[in-house]
């Protein structure tokens, strides 16, 4: 199973590092990542494999949300199948 992690907010040093650290802490494997800075706005989408998570999906998602709150970012974690369903015509 995979998740889509999206991160949006003002650009700052360490965002990728901190999001990656939460992935490592929860044993979520990052399989693809794209990021861009548009003027001062940081935007990142990350695809992670979560078969080997050492915590629940809910806990993983909550840790990402807490990081986002601490850093003033909008961080969302969504199961890949739900993401695909939402974007089907």
mmCIF file as gemmi writes it, N, C-alpha and C atoms, coordinates in Angstrom:
data_model
loop_
_atom_site.group_PDB
_atom_site.id
_atom_site.type_symbol
_atom_site.label_atom_id
_atom_site.label_alt_id
_atom_site.label_comp_id
_atom_site.label_asym_id
_atom_site.label_entity_id
_atom_site.label_seq_id
_atom_site.pdbx_PDB_ins_code
_atom_site.Cartn_x
_atom_site.Cartn_y
_atom_site.Cartn_z
_atom_site.occupancy
_atom_site.B_iso_or_equiv
_atom_site.pdbx_formal_charge
_atom_site.auth_seq_id
_atom_site.auth_asym_id
_atom_site.pdbx_PDB_model_num
ATOM 1 N N . UNK Axp A 1 ? 0.848 -1.173 0 1 0 ? 1 A 1
ATOM 2 C CA . UNK Axp A 1 ? 0 0 0 1 0 ? 1 A 1
ATOM 3 C C . UNK Axp A 1 ? 0.891 1.233 0 1 0 ? 1 A 1
ATOM 4 N N . UNK Axp A 2 ? 0.439 2.252 -0.679 1 0 ? 2 A 1
ATOM 5 C CA . UNK Axp A 2 ? 1.179 3.499 -0.773 1 0 ? 2 A 1
ATOM 6 C C . UNK Axp A 2 ? 0.334 4.653 -0.232 1 0 ? 2 A 1
ATOM 7 N N . UNK Axp A 3 ? 1.019 5.742 0.118 1 0 ? 3 A 1
ATOM 8 C CA . UNK Axp A 3 ? 0.331 6.973 0.493 1 0 ? 3 A 1
ATOM 9 C C . UNK Axp A 3 ? 0.878 8.123 -0.342 1 0 ? 3 A 1
ATOM 10 N N . UNK Axp A 4 ? 0.066 9.138 -0.488 1 0 ? 4 A 1
ATOM 11 C CA . UNK Axp A 4 ? 0.477 10.394 -1.099 1 0 ? 4 A 1
ATOM 12 C C . UNK Axp A 4 ? 0.555 11.411 0.036 1 0 ? 4 A 1
ATOM 13 N N . UNK Axp A 5 ? 1.734 11.997 0.207 1 0 ? 5 A 1
ATOM 14 C CA . UNK Axp A 5 ? 1.95 13.015 1.233 1 0 ? 5 A 1
ATOM 15 C C . UNK Axp A 5 ? 2.131 14.343 0.513 1 0 ? 5 A 1
ATOM 16 N N . UNK Axp A 6 ? 1.294 15.325 0.839 1 0 ? 6 A 1
ATOM 17 C CA . UNK Axp A 6 ? 1.435 16.65 0.229 1 0 ? 6 A 1
ATOM 18 C C . UNK Axp A 6 ? 1.817 17.652 1.309 1 0 ? 6 A 1
ATOM 19 N N . UNK Axp A 7 ? 2.699 18.568 0.932 1 0 ? 7 A 1
ATOM 20 C CA . UNK Axp A 7 ? 3.195 19.596 1.848 1 0 ? 7 A 1
ATOM 21 C C . UNK Axp A 7 ? 3.132 20.928 1.127 1 0 ? 7 A 1
ATOM 22 N N . UNK Axp A 8 ? 2.468 21.905 1.739 1 0 ? 8 A 1
ATOM 23 C CA . UNK Axp A 8 ? 2.36 23.236 1.145 1 0 ? 8 A 1
ATOM 24 C C . UNK Axp A 8 ? 2.567 24.272 2.244 1 0 ? 8 A 1
ATOM 25 N N . UNK Axp A 9 ? 3.352 25.293 1.954 1 0 ? 9 A 1
ATOM 26 C CA . UNK Axp A 9 ? 3.557 26.379 2.914 1 0 ? 9 A 1
ATOM 27 C C . UNK Axp A 9 ? 4.693 27.278 2.493 1 0 ? 9 A 1
ATOM 28 N N . UNK Axp A 10 ? 5.017 28.208 3.359 1 0 ? 10 A 1
ATOM 29 C CA . UNK Axp A 10 ? 6.11 29.129 3.084 1 0 ? 10 A 1
ATOM 30 C C . UNK Axp A 10 ? 7.428 28.355 3.109 1 0 ? 10 A 1
ATOM 31 N N . UNK Axp A 11 ? 8.303 28.657 2.164 1 0 ? 11 A 1
ATOM 32 C CA . UNK Axp A 11 ? 9.588 27.966 2.064 1 0 ? 11 A 1
ATOM 33 C C . UNK Axp A 11 ? 10.461 28.273 3.275 1 0 ? 11 A 1
ATOM 34 N N . UNK Axp A 12 ? 11.157 27.247 3.748 1 0 ? 12 A 1
ATOM 35 C CA . UNK Axp A 12 ? 12.099 27.394 4.862 1 0 ? 12 A 1
ATOM 36 C C . UNK Axp A 12 ? 13.101 26.25 4.791 1 0 ? 12 A 1
ATOM 37 N N . UNK Axp A 13 ? 14.237 26.442 5.378 1 0 ? 13 A 1
ATOM 38 C CA . UNK Axp A 13 ? 15.267 25.407 5.422 1 0 ? 13 A 1
ATOM 39 C C . UNK Axp A 13 ? 14.768 24.229 6.266 1 0 ? 13 A 1
ATOM 40 N N . UNK Axp A 14 ? 14.985 23 5.77 1 0 ? 14 A 1
ATOM 41 C CA . UNK Axp A 14 ? 14.739 21.805 6.565 1 0 ? 14 A 1
ATOM 42 C C . UNK Axp A 14 ? 13.407 21.115 6.389 1 0 ? 14 A 1
ATOM 43 N N . UNK Axp A 15 ? 12.534 21.623 5.528 1 0 ? 15 A 1
ATOM 44 C CA . UNK Axp A 15 ? 11.211 21.002 5.391 1 0 ? 15 A 1
ATOM 45 C C . UNK Axp A 15 ? 11.34 19.559 4.91 1 0 ? 15 A 1
ATOM 46 N N . UNK Axp A 16 ? 12.073 19.34 3.835 1 0 ? 16 A 1
ATOM 47 C CA . UNK Axp A 16 ? 12.211 17.977 3.3 1 0 ? 16 A 1
ATOM 48 C C . UNK Axp A 16 ? 12.854 17.069 4.345 1 0 ? 16 A 1
ATOM 49 N N . UNK Axp A 17 ? 13.848 17.578 5.023 1 0 ? 17 A 1
ATOM 50 C CA . UNK Axp A 17 ? 14.537 16.802 6.051 1 0 ? 17 A 1
ATOM 51 C C . UNK Axp A 17 ? 13.592 16.378 7.168 1 0 ? 17 A 1
ATOM 52 N N . UNK Axp A 18 ? 12.769 17.288 7.646 1 0 ? 18 A 1
ATOM 53 C CA . UNK Axp A 18 ? 11.871 16.978 8.755 1 0 ? 18 A 1
ATOM 54 C C . UNK Axp A 18 ? 10.749 16.03 8.343 1 0 ? 18 A 1
ATOM 55 N N . UNK Axp A 19 ? 10.197 16.211 7.147 1 0 ? 19 A 1
ATOM 56 C CA . UNK Axp A 19 ? 9.163 15.292 6.661 1 0 ? 19 A 1
ATOM 57 C C . UNK Axp A 19 ? 9.775 13.903 6.457 1 0 ? 19 A 1
ATOM 58 N N . UNK Axp A 20 ? 10.972 13.86 5.893 1 0 ? 20 A 1
ATOM 59 C CA . UNK Axp A 20 ? 11.664 12.581 5.701 1 0 ? 20 A 1
ATOM 60 C C . UNK Axp A 20 ? 11.97 11.905 7.033 1 0 ? 20 A 1
ATOM 61 N N . UNK Axp A 21 ? 12.288 12.691 8.054 1 0 ? 21 A 1
ATOM 62 C CA . UNK Axp A 21 ? 12.576 12.131 9.379 1 0 ? 21 A 1
ATOM 63 C C . UNK Axp A 21 ? 11.344 11.449 9.971 1 0 ? 21 A 1
ATOM 64 N N . UNK Axp A 22 ? 10.169 12.025 9.773 1 0 ? 22 A 1
ATOM 65 C CA . UNK Axp A 22 ? 8.934 11.382 10.251 1 0 ? 22 A 1
ATOM 66 C C . UNK Axp A 22 ? 8.71 10.075 9.488 1 0 ? 22 A 1
ATOM 67 N N . UNK Axp A 23 ? 8.966 10.09 8.191 1 0 ? 23 A 1
ATOM 68 C CA . UNK Axp A 23 ? 8.854 8.855 7.404 1 0 ? 23 A 1
ATOM 69 C C . UNK Axp A 23 ? 9.795 7.786 7.958 1 0 ? 23 A 1
ATOM 70 N N . UNK Axp A 24 ? 11.031 8.16 8.223 1 0 ? 24 A 1
ATOM 71 C CA . UNK Axp A 24 ? 12.018 7.211 8.746 1 0 ? 24 A 1
ATOM 72 C C . UNK Axp A 24 ? 11.608 6.7 10.122 1 0 ? 24 A 1
ATOM 73 N N . UNK Axp A 25 ? 11.132 7.592 10.966 1 0 ? 25 A 1
ATOM 74 C CA . UNK Axp A 25 ? 10.694 7.219 12.314 1 0 ? 25 A 1
ATOM 75 C C . UNK Axp A 25 ? 9.567 6.181 12.271 1 0 ? 25 A 1
ATOM 76 N N . UNK Axp A 26 ? 8.682 6.33 11.288 1 0 ? 26 A 1
ATOM 77 C CA . UNK Axp A 26 ? 7.524 5.424 11.166 1 0 ? 26 A 1
ATOM 78 C C . UNK Axp A 26 ? 7.784 4.262 10.207 1 0 ? 26 A 1
ATOM 79 N N . UNK Axp A 27 ? 8.986 4.227 9.621 1 0 ? 27 A 1
ATOM 80 C CA . UNK Axp A 27 ? 9.379 3.184 8.675 1 0 ? 27 A 1
ATOM 81 C C . UNK Axp A 27 ? 8.559 3.218 7.379 1 0 ? 27 A 1
ATOM 82 N N . UNK Axp A 28 ? 8.222 4.418 6.937 1 0 ? 28 A 1
ATOM 83 C CA . UNK Axp A 28 ? 7.552 4.615 5.653 1 0 ? 28 A 1
ATOM 84 C C . UNK Axp A 28 ? 8.642 4.876 4.611 1 0 ? 28 A 1
ATOM 85 N N . UNK Axp A 29 ? 8.672 4.082 3.554 1 0 ? 29 A 1
ATOM 86 C CA . UNK Axp A 29 ? 9.708 4.197 2.534 1 0 ? 29 A 1
ATOM 87 C C . UNK Axp A 29 ? 9.293 5.221 1.472 1 0 ? 29 A 1
ATOM 88 N N . UNK Axp A 30 ? 10.129 6.229 1.254 1 0 ? 30 A 1
ATOM 89 C CA . UNK Axp A 30 ? 9.857 7.238 0.222 1 0 ? 30 A 1
ATOM 90 C C . UNK Axp A 30 ? 10.263 6.649 -1.124 1 0 ? 30 A 1
ATOM 91 N N . UNK Axp A 31 ? 9.299 6.507 -2.04 1 0 ? 31 A 1
ATOM 92 C CA . UNK Axp A 31 ? 9.603 5.927 -3.348 1 0 ? 31 A 1
ATOM 93 C C . UNK Axp A 31 ? 9.663 6.97 -4.453 1 0 ? 31 A 1
ATOM 94 N N . UNK Axp A 32 ? 9.049 8.121 -4.241 1 0 ? 32 A 1
ATOM 95 C CA . UNK Axp A 32 ? 9.118 9.192 -5.238 1 0 ? 32 A 1
ATOM 96 C C . UNK Axp A 32 ? 8.836 10.509 -4.526 1 0 ? 32 A 1
ATOM 97 N N . UNK Axp A 33 ? 9.478 11.551 -5.014 1 0 ? 33 A 1
ATOM 98 C CA . UNK Axp A 33 ? 9.296 12.871 -4.408 1 0 ? 33 A 1
ATOM 99 C C . UNK Axp A 33 ? 9.478 13.93 -5.483 1 0 ? 33 A 1
ATOM 100 N N . UNK Axp A 34 ? 8.632 14.941 -5.422 1 0 ? 34 A 1
ATOM 101 C CA . UNK Axp A 34 ? 8.792 16.106 -6.281 1 0 ? 34 A 1
ATOM 102 C C . UNK Axp A 34 ? 8.526 17.323 -5.423 1 0 ? 34 A 1
ATOM 103 N N . UNK Axp A 35 ? 9.331 18.351 -5.634 1 0 ? 35 A 1
ATOM 104 C CA . UNK Axp A 35 ? 9.135 19.574 -4.865 1 0 ? 35 A 1
ATOM 105 C C . UNK Axp A 35 ? 9.483 20.757 -5.731 1 0 ? 35 A 1
ATOM 106 N N . UNK Axp A 36 ? 8.874 21.873 -5.378 1 0 ? 36 A 1
ATOM 107 C CA . UNK Axp A 36 ? 9.116 23.094 -6.12 1 0 ? 36 A 1
ATOM 108 C C . UNK Axp A 36 ? 8.928 24.279 -5.184 1 0 ? 36 A 1
ATOM 109 N N . UNK Axp A 37 ? 9.61 25.35 -5.478 1 0 ? 37 A 1
ATOM 110 C CA . UNK Axp A 37 ? 9.415 26.594 -4.746 1 0 ? 37 A 1
ATOM 111 C C . UNK Axp A 37 ? 8.913 27.616 -5.761 1 0 ? 37 A 1
ATOM 112 N N . UNK Axp A 38 ? 7.709 28.114 -5.529 1 0 ? 38 A 1
ATOM 113 C CA . UNK Axp A 38 ? 7.077 29.105 -6.396 1 0 ? 38 A 1
ATOM 114 C C . UNK Axp A 38 ? 7.075 30.421 -5.639 1 0 ? 38 A 1
ATOM 115 N N . UNK Axp A 39 ? 7.968 31.321 -6.024 1 0 ? 39 A 1
ATOM 116 C CA . UNK Axp A 39 ? 8.243 32.546 -5.272 1 0 ? 39 A 1
ATOM 117 C C . UNK Axp A 39 ? 8.639 32.124 -3.855 1 0 ? 39 A 1
ATOM 118 N N . UNK Axp A 40 ? 7.846 32.375 -2.833 1 0 ? 40 A 1
ATOM 119 C CA . UNK Axp A 40 ? 8.188 31.968 -1.464 1 0 ? 40 A 1
ATOM 120 C C . UNK Axp A 40 ? 7.382 30.752 -1.008 1 0 ? 40 A 1
ATOM 121 N N . UNK Axp A 41 ? 6.604 30.145 -1.899 1 0 ? 41 A 1
ATOM 122 C CA . UNK Axp A 41 ? 5.725 29.04 -1.54 1 0 ? 41 A 1
ATOM 123 C C . UNK Axp A 41 ? 6.395 27.703 -1.865 1 0 ? 41 A 1
ATOM 124 N N . UNK Axp A 42 ? 6.497 26.849 -0.842 1 0 ? 42 A 1
ATOM 125 C CA . UNK Axp A 42 ? 7.068 25.517 -0.985 1 0 ? 42 A 1
ATOM 126 C C . UNK Axp A 42 ? 5.936 24.53 -1.251 1 0 ? 42 A 1
ATOM 127 N N . UNK Axp A 43 ? 6.104 23.665 -2.264 1 0 ? 43 A 1
ATOM 128 C CA . UNK Axp A 43 ? 5.11 22.651 -2.608 1 0 ? 43 A 1
ATOM 129 C C . UNK Axp A 43 ? 5.842 21.325 -2.825 1 0 ? 43 A 1
ATOM 130 N N . UNK Axp A 44 ? 5.388 20.272 -2.14 1 0 ? 44 A 1
ATOM 131 C CA . UNK Axp A 44 ? 6.016 18.96 -2.296 1 0 ? 44 A 1
ATOM 132 C C . UNK Axp A 44 ? 4.941 17.881 -2.302 1 0 ? 44 A 1
ATOM 133 N N . UNK Axp A 45 ? 5.151 16.896 -3.155 1 0 ? 45 A 1
ATOM 134 C CA . UNK Axp A 45 ? 4.313 15.695 -3.169 1 0 ? 45 A 1
ATOM 135 C C . UNK Axp A 45 ? 5.26 14.512 -3.072 1 0 ? 45 A 1
ATOM 136 N N . UNK Axp A 46 ? 4.946 13.618 -2.161 1 0 ? 46 A 1
ATOM 137 C CA . UNK Axp A 46 ? 5.801 12.469 -1.88 1 0 ? 46 A 1
ATOM 138 C C . UNK Axp A 46 ? 4.947 11.206 -1.935 1 0 ? 46 A 1
ATOM 139 N N . UNK Axp A 47 ? 5.468 10.168 -2.559 1 0 ? 47 A 1
ATOM 140 C CA . UNK Axp A 47 ? 4.799 8.869 -2.593 1 0 ? 47 A 1
ATOM 141 C C . UNK Axp A 47 ? 5.569 7.942 -1.657 1 0 ? 47 A 1
ATOM 142 N N . UNK Axp A 48 ? 4.883 7.337 -0.701 1 0 ? 48 A 1
ATOM 143 C CA . UNK Axp A 48 ? 5.549 6.454 0.261 1 0 ? 48 A 1
ATOM 144 C C . UNK Axp A 48 ? 4.897 5.076 0.262 1 0 ? 48 A 1
ATOM 145 N N . UNK Axp A 49 ? 5.715 4.066 0.515 1 0 ? 49 A 1
ATOM 146 C CA . UNK Axp A 49 ? 5.212 2.711 0.74 1 0 ? 49 A 1
ATOM 147 C C . UNK Axp A 49 ? 5.065 2.527 2.239 1 0 ? 49 A 1
ATOM 148 N N . UNK Axp A 50 ? 3.926 1.97 2.663 1 0 ? 50 A 1
ATOM 149 C CA . UNK Axp A 50 ? 3.668 1.874 4.104 1 0 ? 50 A 1
ATOM 150 C C . UNK Axp A 50 ? 3.421 0.443 4.576 1 0 ? 50 A 1
ATOM 151 N N . UNK Axp A 51 ? 3.804 -0.553 3.777 1 0 ? 51 A 1
ATOM 152 C CA . UNK Axp A 51 ? 3.599 -1.941 4.19 1 0 ? 51 A 1
ATOM 153 C C . UNK Axp A 51 ? 4.348 -2.269 5.475 1 0 ? 51 A 1
ATOM 154 N N . UNK Axp A 52 ? 5.471 -1.612 5.706 1 0 ? 52 A 1
ATOM 155 C CA . UNK Axp A 52 ? 6.326 -1.917 6.854 1 0 ? 52 A 1
ATOM 156 C C . UNK Axp A 52 ? 6.214 -0.879 7.978 1 0 ? 52 A 1
ATOM 157 N N . UNK Axp A 53 ? 5.116 -0.098 7.996 1 0 ? 53 A 1
ATOM 158 C CA . UNK Axp A 53 ? 4.957 0.903 9.057 1 0 ? 53 A 1
ATOM 159 C C . UNK Axp A 53 ? 5.098 0.26 10.428 1 0 ? 53 A 1
ATOM 160 N N . UNK Axp A 54 ? 5.748 0.95 11.349 1 0 ? 54 A 1
ATOM 161 C CA . UNK Axp A 54 ? 5.868 0.447 12.714 1 0 ? 54 A 1
ATOM 162 C C . UNK Axp A 54 ? 4.881 1.137 13.657 1 0 ? 54 A 1
ATOM 163 N N . UNK Axp A 55 ? 3.911 1.828 13.061 1 0 ? 55 A 1
ATOM 164 C CA . UNK Axp A 55 ? 2.829 2.476 13.805 1 0 ? 55 A 1
ATOM 165 C C . UNK Axp A 55 ? 1.575 2.376 12.925 1 0 ? 55 A 1
ATOM 166 N N . UNK Axp A 56 ? 0.448 2.795 13.438 1 0 ? 56 A 1
ATOM 167 C CA . UNK Axp A 56 ? -0.77 2.764 12.631 1 0 ? 56 A 1
ATOM 168 C C . UNK Axp A 56 ? -0.727 3.872 11.576 1 0 ? 56 A 1
ATOM 169 N N . UNK Axp A 57 ? -1.52 3.701 10.531 1 0 ? 57 A 1
ATOM 170 C CA . UNK Axp A 57 ? -1.621 4.743 9.505 1 0 ? 57 A 1
ATOM 171 C C . UNK Axp A 57 ? -2.082 6.045 10.143 1 0 ? 57 A 1
ATOM 172 N N . UNK Axp A 58 ? -3.022 5.953 11.055 1 0 ? 58 A 1
ATOM 173 C CA . UNK Axp A 58 ? -3.562 7.134 11.735 1 0 ? 58 A 1
ATOM 174 C C . UNK Axp A 58 ? -2.462 7.871 12.508 1 0 ? 58 A 1
ATOM 175 N N . UNK Axp A 59 ? -1.61 7.123 13.197 1 0 ? 59 A 1
ATOM 176 C CA . UNK Axp A 59 ? -0.512 7.733 13.946 1 0 ? 59 A 1
ATOM 177 C C . UNK Axp A 59 ? 0.487 8.406 12.998 1 0 ? 59 A 1
ATOM 178 N N . UNK Axp A 60 ? 0.793 7.748 11.88 1 0 ? 60 A 1
ATOM 179 C CA . UNK Axp A 60 ? 1.673 8.323 10.869 1 0 ? 60 A 1
ATOM 180 C C . UNK Axp A 60 ? 1.098 9.646 10.365 1 0 ? 60 A 1
ATOM 181 N N . UNK Axp A 61 ? -0.177 9.637 10.023 1 0 ? 61 A 1
ATOM 182 C CA . UNK Axp A 61 ? -0.854 10.838 9.539 1 0 ? 61 A 1
ATOM 183 C C . UNK Axp A 61 ? -0.86 11.937 10.606 1 0 ? 61 A 1
ATOM 184 N N . UNK Axp A 62 ? -1.131 11.564 11.859 1 0 ? 62 A 1
ATOM 185 C CA . UNK Axp A 62 ? -1.161 12.541 12.954 1 0 ? 62 A 1
ATOM 186 C C . UNK Axp A 62 ? 0.216 13.167 13.186 1 0 ? 62 A 1
ATOM 187 N N . UNK Axp A 63 ? 1.277 12.37 13.063 1 0 ? 63 A 1
ATOM 188 C CA . UNK Axp A 63 ? 2.634 12.905 13.23 1 0 ? 63 A 1
ATOM 189 C C . UNK Axp A 63 ? 2.947 13.92 12.136 1 0 ? 63 A 1
ATOM 190 N N . UNK Axp A 64 ? 2.513 13.623 10.919 1 0 ? 64 A 1
ATOM 191 C CA . UNK Axp A 64 ? 2.725 14.572 9.825 1 0 ? 64 A 1
ATOM 192 C C . UNK Axp A 64 ? 1.935 15.863 10.059 1 0 ? 64 A 1
ATOM 193 N N . UNK Axp A 65 ? 0.688 15.722 10.491 1 0 ? 65 A 1
ATOM 194 C CA . UNK Axp A 65 ? -0.129 16.909 10.772 1 0 ? 65 A 1
ATOM 195 C C . UNK Axp A 65 ? 0.487 17.75 11.879 1 0 ? 65 A 1
ATOM 196 N N . UNK Axp A 66 ? 1.005 17.091 12.926 1 0 ? 66 A 1
ATOM 197 C CA . UNK Axp A 66 ? 1.634 17.809 14.037 1 0 ? 66 A 1
ATOM 198 C C . UNK Axp A 66 ? 2.876 18.564 13.559 1 0 ? 66 A 1
ATOM 199 N N . UNK Axp A 67 ? 3.673 17.925 12.708 1 0 ? 67 A 1
ATOM 200 C CA . UNK Axp A 67 ? 4.83 18.6 12.132 1 0 ? 67 A 1
ATOM 201 C C . UNK Axp A 67 ? 4.382 19.824 11.344 1 0 ? 67 A 1
ATOM 202 N N . UNK Axp A 68 ? 3.345 19.649 10.543 1 0 ? 68 A 1
ATOM 203 C CA . UNK Axp A 68 ? 2.815 20.768 9.762 1 0 ? 68 A 1
ATOM 204 C C . UNK Axp A 68 ? 2.371 21.917 10.656 1 0 ? 68 A 1
ATOM 205 N N . UNK Axp A 69 ? 1.684 21.588 11.728 1 0 ? 69 A 1
ATOM 206 C CA . UNK Axp A 69 ? 1.216 22.621 12.653 1 0 ? 69 A 1
ATOM 207 C C . UNK Axp A 69 ? 2.401 23.358 13.272 1 0 ? 69 A 1
ATOM 208 N N . UNK Axp A 70 ? 3.424 22.601 13.689 1 0 ? 70 A 1
ATOM 209 C CA . UNK Axp A 70 ? 4.611 23.208 14.296 1 0 ? 70 A 1
ATOM 210 C C . UNK Axp A 70 ? 5.361 24.119 13.329 1 0 ? 70 A 1
ATOM 211 N N . UNK Axp A 71 ? 5.373 23.736 12.044 1 0 ? 71 A 1
ATOM 212 C CA . UNK Axp A 71 ? 6.149 24.481 11.044 1 0 ? 71 A 1
ATOM 213 C C . UNK Axp A 71 ? 5.308 25.473 10.237 1 0 ? 71 A 1
ATOM 214 N N . UNK Axp A 72 ? 3.999 25.539 10.488 1 0 ? 72 A 1
ATOM 215 C CA . UNK Axp A 72 ? 3.136 26.438 9.721 1 0 ? 72 A 1
ATOM 216 C C . UNK Axp A 72 ? 2.91 25.952 8.303 1 0 ? 72 A 1
ATOM 217 N N . UNK Axp A 73 ? 2.849 24.613 8.138 1 0 ? 73 A 1
ATOM 218 C CA . UNK Axp A 73 ? 2.655 23.986 6.831 1 0 ? 73 A 1
ATOM 219 C C . UNK Axp A 73 ? 1.343 23.215 6.814 1 0 ? 73 A 1
ATOM 220 N N . UNK Axp A 74 ? 0.807 23.016 5.637 1 0 ? 74 A 1
ATOM 221 C CA . UNK Axp A 74 ? -0.335 22.124 5.457 1 0 ? 74 A 1
ATOM 222 C C . UNK Axp A 74 ? 0.22 20.79 4.958 1 0 ? 74 A 1
ATOM 223 N N . UNK Axp A 75 ? 0.241 19.778 5.835 1 0 ? 75 A 1
ATOM 224 C CA . UNK Axp A 75 ? 0.736 18.454 5.465 1 0 ? 75 A 1
ATOM 225 C C . UNK Axp A 75 ? -0.42 17.481 5.551 1 0 ? 75 A 1
ATOM 226 N N . UNK Axp A 76 ? -0.674 16.79 4.452 1 0 ? 76 A 1
ATOM 227 C CA . UNK Axp A 76 ? -1.773 15.812 4.386 1 0 ? 76 A 1
ATOM 228 C C . UNK Axp A 76 ? -1.242 14.477 3.901 1 0 ? 76 A 1
ATOM 229 N N . UNK Axp A 77 ? -1.77 13.41 4.485 1 0 ? 77 A 1
ATOM 230 C CA . UNK Axp A 77 ? -1.394 12.049 4.105 1 0 ? 77 A 1
ATOM 231 C C . UNK Axp A 77 ? -2.66 11.338 3.666 1 0 ? 77 A 1
ATOM 232 N N . UNK Axp A 78 ? -2.621 10.738 2.47 1 0 ? 78 A 1
ATOM 233 C CA . UNK Axp A 78 ? -3.804 10.081 1.92 1 0 ? 78 A 1
ATOM 234 C C . UNK Axp A 78 ? -3.411 8.726 1.338 1 0 ? 78 A 1
ATOM 235 N N . UNK Axp A 79 ? -4.228 7.701 1.629 1 0 ? 79 A 1
ATOM 236 C CA . UNK Axp A 79 ? -4.012 6.398 0.995 1 0 ? 79 A 1
ATOM 237 C C . UNK Axp A 79 ? -4.056 6.575 -0.516 1 0 ? 79 A 1
ATOM 238 N N . UNK Axp A 80 ? -3.195 5.87 -1.215 1 0 ? 80 A 1
ATOM 239 C CA . UNK Axp A 80 ? -3.116 5.962 -2.672 1 0 ? 80 A 1
ATOM 240 C C . UNK Axp A 80 ? -4.451 5.619 -3.341 1 0 ? 80 A 1
ATOM 241 N N . UNK Axp A 81 ? -5.147 4.596 -2.842 1 0 ? 81 A 1
ATOM 242 C CA . UNK Axp A 81 ? -6.416 4.205 -3.468 1 0 ? 81 A 1
ATOM 243 C C . UNK Axp A 81 ? -7.474 5.293 -3.317 1 0 ? 81 A 1
ATOM 244 N N . UNK Axp A 82 ? -7.496 5.98 -2.198 1 0 ? 82 A 1
ATOM 245 C CA . UNK Axp A 82 ? -8.436 7.083 -2.025 1 0 ? 82 A 1
ATOM 246 C C . UNK Axp A 82 ? -8.056 8.253 -2.936 1 0 ? 82 A 1
ATOM 247 N N . UNK Axp A 83 ? -6.76 8.536 -3.021 1 0 ? 83 A 1
ATOM 248 C CA . UNK Axp A 83 ? -6.284 9.603 -3.911 1 0 ? 83 A 1
ATOM 249 C C . UNK Axp A 83 ? -6.691 9.289 -5.353 1 0 ? 83 A 1
ATOM 250 N N . UNK Axp A 84 ? -6.474 8.05 -5.788 1 0 ? 84 A 1
ATOM 251 C CA . UNK Axp A 84 ? -6.836 7.663 -7.155 1 0 ? 84 A 1
ATOM 252 C C . UNK Axp A 84 ? -8.33 7.771 -7.388 1 0 ? 84 A 1
ATOM 253 N N . UNK Axp A 85 ? -9.154 7.355 -6.419 1 0 ? 85 A 1
ATOM 254 C CA . UNK Axp A 85 ? -10.606 7.431 -6.551 1 0 ? 85 A 1
ATOM 255 C C . UNK Axp A 85 ? -11.073 8.877 -6.665 1 0 ? 85 A 1
ATOM 256 N N . UNK Axp A 86 ? -10.443 9.762 -5.901 1 0 ? 86 A 1
ATOM 257 C CA . UNK Axp A 86 ? -10.836 11.167 -5.933 1 0 ? 86 A 1
ATOM 258 C C . UNK Axp A 86 ? -10.513 11.827 -7.258 1 0 ? 86 A 1
ATOM 259 N N . UNK Axp A 87 ? -9.532 11.295 -7.981 1 0 ? 87 A 1
ATOM 260 C CA . UNK Axp A 87 ? -9.081 11.942 -9.207 1 0 ? 87 A 1
ATOM 261 C C . UNK Axp A 87 ? -9.464 11.181 -10.472 1 0 ? 87 A 1
ATOM 262 N N . UNK Axp A 88 ? -10.408 10.293 -10.34 1 0 ? 88 A 1
ATOM 263 C CA . UNK Axp A 88 ? -10.942 9.582 -11.508 1 0 ? 88 A 1
ATOM 264 C C . UNK Axp A 88 ? -12.123 10.333 -12.068 1 0 ? 88 A 1
ATOM 265 N N . UNK Axp A 89 ? -12.241 10.314 -13.362 1 0 ? 89 A 1
ATOM 266 C CA . UNK Axp A 89 ? -13.373 10.995 -14.026 1 0 ? 89 A 1
ATOM 267 C C . UNK Axp A 89 ? -14.513 10.017 -14.159 1 0 ? 89 A 1
